[in-house]
Amino acid sequence: ANFPMSVWVYAVPLFFWEHPYAPTLFTGLVNGLAVLGCYGLVRRYWGWQAGLIAALMLATSPWAIHHARKIWAQNLLLPLTMGWGICVALGMVEGRRWWQAGMIVCVALAVQVHFAGAALGLATLGIVGLSWRRLDVKGVSVGVLVGLLTAVPFFIYLVQNDITLQA
């Protein structure tokens, strides 16, 4: 039982093309964009050769290929994780405040897509703990607010249907 975020995300391609292939192709597309994001992130800090090697390793990883071909909730974690990594680099390393908001939003979406995304939450707490002086309260506050807003429809559904969360 996951949050419905993955269903909502998979509804986006179905809005444009009502065919069973639409979500599958969408998964492959966003995972392919994650490979490009990997190249861009690694190239920015370690050069184009390292970026190319990292992107090739990610693109040929058996698990990355496996998860880019199916419609499962966890298959959206790679693009969200790559987005989180880019936001961490730009927000915490380079000090760009609004990228810190993106970091928090990526964590919120990842947790709502699959509970394994909570690992990004722990990593975020570690990064914030190690570099709290670079933290921009305004940017992080906006990220928390937007992240919470993405969960509001689900909580409204729970309240309206009198559903209690059981362990």
Buried (B, 14 or more C-beta within 10 A) or exposed (E): EBBBBBEBBBEEBEEEEEEEEBBBEBBBEBBEBBBBBBBEBBBBEEEEEEBEBBBEEBBEBEEBEEBBEEBBBBBBBBBBBBBBBBBBBBBBBEEBBBBBBBBBBBBBBBBBBBBBBEBBBEBBEEBBEEBEEBBBEEBBEBBBEBBEEBBEEBEEEEEEEEEEEEE
